[in-house]
C-alpha cells in the first residue's frame, strides 16, 4: 500500500498493534495467575503475614481489572464497528464520485 496521501493510515499496522496489546495483557494475566499458584511468596515468619497481604491485594487487583475487560472489549468492538461504517460510507462516496453516479 502506497502511503503518499496526507492523512492516510496503515490499517495493518494499527490492527497488528491492537492484537499485540491484547496478547500482552493475556500473557500478563496468565503470568500473574501462575506466580500466585506457585506459592513463591510464602515463608514461616513474620514476613508471612506481609506476603499474604501482598497476594490478597494482587488477587483483588487482578479480579477488579478482569471484571472490566468485558466492558473494555465491548467498547472496542463498538468503536471498530463505527469505524467500519464510516470507512464504508467514505468508500461508497469515493466510488460514486469516480463513477459519476447519482447520490444514494
C-alpha positions as CSV (number, residue, x, y, z in Angstrom):
1,X,0.0,0.0,0.0
2,X,1.5,3.3,-1.1
3,X,1.4,5.9,1.7
4,X,1.6,9.0,-0.4
5,X,-1.6,10.8,0.6
6,X,-2.0,13.1,3.5
7,X,-4.0,11.6,6.4
8,X,-3.7,8.1,5.1
9,X,-3.3,5.4,7.7
10,X,-1.7,2.0,7.6
11,X,-4.6,-0.2,8.9
12,X,-2.5,-3.3,9.0
13,X,-0.1,-1.7,11.5
14,X,-2.9,-0.5,13.7
15,X,-4.6,-3.9,13.7
16,X,-1.3,-5.6,14.5
17,X,-0.7,-3.2,17.4
18,X,-4.1,-3.9,18.9
19,X,-3.6,-7.6,18.6
20,X,-0.1,-7.3,20.2
21,X,-1.5,-5.3,23.1
22,X,-4.3,-7.8,23.7
23,X,-1.7,-10.6,23.6
24,X,0.5,-8.9,26.1
25,X,-2.5,-8.3,28.5
26,X,-3.5,-12.0,28.3
27,X,0.2,-13.1,28.9
28,X,0.4,-10.8,31.9
29,X,-2.7,-12.2,33.5
30,X,-1.6,-15.8,32.9
31,X,1.8,-15.0,34.3
32,X,0.3,-13.4,37.5
33,X,-2.0,-16.4,37.9
34,X,0.9,-18.9,37.5
35,X,3.0,-17.0,40.0
36,X,0.2,-16.9,42.6
37,X,-0.3,-20.7,42.2
38,X,3.4,-21.4,42.6
39,X,3.5,-20.1,46.2
40,X,6.8,-18.3,45.7
41,X,5.9,-15.7,48.3
42,X,5.3,-17.9,51.3
43,X,7.5,-18.1,54.4
44,X,7.2,-19.3,58.0
45,X,7.9,-16.0,59.8
46,X,6.5,-12.5,60.4
47,X,7.2,-11.9,56.7
48,X,4.4,-14.5,56.0
49,X,1.7,-12.1,57.0
50,X,3.0,-9.4,54.7
51,X,3.2,-11.8,51.8
52,X,-0.3,-13.0,52.4
53,X,-1.5,-9.4,52.3
54,X,0.5,-8.8,49.1
55,X,-1.0,-11.9,47.4
56,X,-4.5,-10.8,48.6
57,X,-4.1,-7.3,47.2
58,X,-2.7,-8.6,43.9
59,X,-5.6,-11.0,43.6
60,X,-8.1,-8.3,44.4
61,X,-6.5,-6.0,41.8
62,X,-6.5,-8.7,39.1
63,X,-10.1,-9.5,39.9
64,X,-11.0,-5.8,39.6
65,X,-9.3,-5.4,36.2
66,X,-10.5,-8.7,34.8
67,X,-14.1,-7.8,35.7
68,X,-13.8,-4.7,33.5
69,X,-12.2,-6.5,30.5
70,X,-15.7,-7.4,29.1
71,X,-16.7,-3.7,29.2
72,X,-13.4,-2.7,27.5
73,X,-13.8,-5.2,24.7
74,X,-17.4,-4.2,24.2
75,X,-16.4,-0.6,23.8
76,X,-13.6,-1.6,21.5
77,X,-15.9,-3.6,19.3
78,X,-18.4,-0.7,19.2
79,X,-15.7,1.7,18.1
80,X,-14.5,-0.8,15.5
81,X,-18.0,-1.2,14.1
82,X,-18.5,2.6,13.9
83,X,-15.1,3.0,12.2
84,X,-16.0,0.3,9.7
85,X,-19.3,2.1,8.9
86,X,-17.6,5.4,8.5
87,X,-14.9,3.7,6.3
88,X,-17.6,2.0,4.1
89,X,-19.6,5.3,3.8
90,X,-16.5,7.2,2.7
91,X,-15.5,4.4,0.3
92,X,-19.0,4.4,-1.2
93,X,-18.8,8.2,-1.8
94,X,-15.4,7.8,-3.4
95,X,-16.6,5.1,-5.7
96,X,-19.7,7.1,-6.5
97,X,-17.7,10.2,-7.4
98,X,-15.3,8.2,-9.6
99,X,-18.2,6.6,-11.5
100,X,-20.2,9.9,-11.7
101,X,-23.3,8.2,-10.3
102,X,-26.2,9.7,-8.6
103,X,-26.4,10.2,-4.8
104,X,-27.7,7.4,-2.7
